[in-house]
């Protein structure tokens, strides 16, 4: 059985007016991967500075094209809201390198032949709280349906926002850090089956103690670049 290698590109926080200078380093680092996962915050902001010219959609498309690896994706809290967020999603979805199978909102996606999923976790006003940090239930329900169809091991779930509180696990790192935004405790905001790994970003420096909880290992992918 051939092993599959994936790499994660997360929290790059690129300026909206230029391709990150680290792009060649990143491209070299993922050169042996079968595919990559863009796990959110590709951009630092979608607001163009007054003294710069920006074409955010072209920048996003050019970046993934230059990396030149098959990918699946989700967005982060820095990747805009509303119309611009949906436009970025459409650019990533339509790029020929994108291999994901997604729901109609394109906010929950699946690898074409493995039980690896991405889930947009950046709803603002989650549970009427002034915070980012939970998915929409309809996106979770789509994943649940896919898991019923493809009844194999649920291998990996990718979200941008860390989920510790929703599962009753303290989001504390080895230095007692607690910088997580997922404040909802509604367990229906996660798929009903437990993945083997739940991988997230968002917290650039939080060195979580990696431990299994209900047979899932939670991993912080930290920051690319």
C-alpha positions in Angstrom: 0.0 0.0 0.0 1.4 3.3 -1.1 1.7 5.9 1.7 0.2 9.3 1.1 2.1 12.4 2.2 0.4 15.7 2.8 1.7 19.1 4.0 -0.2 21.9 5.7 0.1 25.5 4.7 -1.6 27.6 7.4 -1.5 31.1 8.8 0.8 32.5 6.2 -0.8 36.0 6.7 0.3 37.3 3.3 -0.2 41.0 2.6 -3.1 41.7 0.1 -0.8 43.4 -2.4 2.1 41.0 -2.9 3.0 37.3 -3.1 4.9 36.3 0.1 8.6 36.3 -0.2 8.7 32.8 1.3 6.9 31.3 -1.6 9.9 29.5 -3.1 10.9 28.1 0.3 7.3 26.9 0.8 7.2 25.4 -2.7 10.5 23.5 -2.0 9.2 22.2 1.4 6.0 20.7 -0.1 7.7 19.4 -3.3 7.4 15.8 -2.2 3.8 16.0 -1.0 1.0 14.2 -2.7 -1.3 17.2 -1.9 -1.4 20.1 0.5 -4.1 21.5 2.8 -4.5 25.3 2.9 -5.8 25.6 6.5 -6.8 29.3 6.6 -5.4 32.8 7.0 -3.6 32.7 3.7 -4.1 36.5 3.9 -3.3 38.9 6.8 -6.1 41.2 5.7 -8.4 41.8 2.8 -8.2 45.6 3.2 -5.8 47.2 0.7 -3.5 50.0 2.1 -4.1 53.4 0.6 -0.6 53.5 -0.8 -0.8 50.1 -2.5 -2.6 48.5 -5.4 -4.3 45.2 -4.7 -5.9 42.4 -6.6 -6.7 39.9 -3.9 -8.3 37.3 -6.0 -5.5 37.2 -8.5 -3.0 37.1 -5.7 -4.7 34.1 -4.1 -5.0 32.3 -7.4 -1.3 33.1 -8.3 -0.1 31.8 -5.0 -1.7 28.4 -5.2 -0.7 28.1 -8.9 2.9 28.9 -8.1 3.0 26.4 -5.3 1.7 24.0 -7.9 0.4 21.2 -5.7 -3.0 19.6 -5.6 -4.9 20.8 -2.6 -8.0 21.0 -0.4 -8.7 24.1 1.6 -10.6 26.1 4.2 -10.4 29.7 5.2 -9.4 31.5 8.4 -10.7 34.6 10.3 -8.3 36.9 8.4 -9.6 35.9 5.0 -12.4 38.3 4.9 -16.2 38.2 5.5 -19.2 38.3 3.3 -18.7 38.9 -0.5 -14.9 38.9 -0.5 -14.7 35.7 1.5 -17.1 34.0 -0.9 -15.1 35.3 -3.9 -11.8 33.9 -2.4 -13.6 30.6 -1.8 -14.7 30.5 -5.4 -11.2 31.3 -6.7 -9.7 28.4 -4.6 -12.6 26.1 -5.6 -12.2 26.7 -9.3 -8.5 26.5 -9.6 -7.5 23.4 -11.5 -5.2 22.3 -8.7 -8.2 22.0 -6.3 -9.2 18.4 -5.8 -11.8 18.6 -3.1 -15.4 17.5 -3.3 -17.4 20.2 -1.5 -21.0 21.0 -0.5 -22.9 23.7 -2.3 -21.7 26.4 0.1 -18.1 25.2 -0.5 -17.4 25.5 3.2 -17.2 21.8 3.9 -15.0 19.7 1.6 -13.6 16.2 1.3 -10.6 14.6 -0.3 -11.7 12.7 -3.4 -10.9 9.3 -2.1 -9.8 9.6 1.5 -11.9 10.4 4.6 -10.1 13.7 5.0 -12.3 16.8 5.4 -12.0 20.6 5.7 -14.6 22.6 7.6 -15.0 26.4 7.7 -15.0 27.2 11.4 -15.1 31.0 11.2 -18.7 32.0 11.8 -18.9 35.3 13.5 -21.5 35.7 16.2 -21.3 32.0 17.0 -24.1 31.2 19.5 -24.9 34.9 19.6 -21.5 35.6 21.2 -19.2 38.3 19.9 -16.5 35.9 18.7 -15.4 34.0 15.7 -15.1 30.3 16.1 -17.7 27.8 15.0 -19.0 26.1 11.8 -22.5 26.3 10.4 -24.5 23.2 11.2 -25.5 22.6 7.6 -21.8 22.2 6.7 -21.3 19.8 9.6 -24.4 17.9 8.5 -23.0 17.5 5.0 -19.8 16.0 6.4 -22.0 13.6 8.5 -23.8 12.5 5.4 -20.5 11.9 3.6 -19.2 9.8 6.5 -22.3 7.6 6.3 -21.7 7.1 2.6 -18.0 6.4 2.9 -18.1 4.3 5.9 -14.3 4.0 6.5 -12.1 5.4 9.2 -12.6 9.2 9.6 -9.0 10.0 9.1 -8.5 13.8 9.5 -10.7 16.9 10.1 -9.1 20.3 9.4 -10.5 23.5 10.9 -8.8 26.8 11.2 -10.1 27.6 14.7 -9.0 25.3 17.5 -11.9 23.3 19.1 -10.8 22.5 22.6 -13.7 24.0 24.6 -16.5 22.5 22.5 -15.3 19.0 23.3 -14.7 19.8 27.0 -10.9 19.8 26.6 -8.9 22.6 28.2 -7.1 24.5 25.4 -4.0 25.0 27.5 -0.5 24.8 26.1 2.7 23.8 27.8 3.2 27.4 28.8 -0.4 27.8 30.1 -1.5 29.6 27.0 -5.3 29.7 26.2 -5.7 31.8 23.0 -8.6 30.0 21.4 -11.7 31.6 19.8 -14.0 28.5 19.6 -16.3 29.5 22.4 -19.4 27.5 21.6 -20.0 24.3 23.5 -22.6 23.0 21.0 -21.3 19.5 20.1 -23.5 19.4 17.0 -21.0 21.9 15.5 -18.5 19.0 15.0 -19.1 15.8 13.0 -20.8 13.0 15.0 -17.9 10.6 14.3 -14.6 11.1 15.9 -11.6 11.7 13.5 -8.3 10.0 14.2 -6.7 13.5 14.0 -8.2 17.0 14.3 -5.7 19.5 12.9 -6.1 23.3 13.3 -4.2 26.6 13.0 -5.0 30.1 14.2 -2.8 30.0 17.4 0.6 30.6 16.0 2.6 30.0 19.2 0.4 27.9 21.3 2.4 24.7 22.0 -0.6 22.5 22.9 0.1 19.3 24.7 -0.8 16.8 22.0 -3.0 14.2 23.6 -5.8 11.8 22.6 -9.3 12.7 23.7 -12.1 10.3 22.9 -9.6 8.6 20.5 -8.9 11.8 18.6 -5.4 13.4 18.6 -5.6 17.2 18.4 -2.7 18.9 16.7 -1.8 22.6 16.2 -0.2 23.2 12.8 1.2 26.5 14.1 2.3 28.9 11.3 3.8 28.6 7.8 6.5 31.1 6.9 
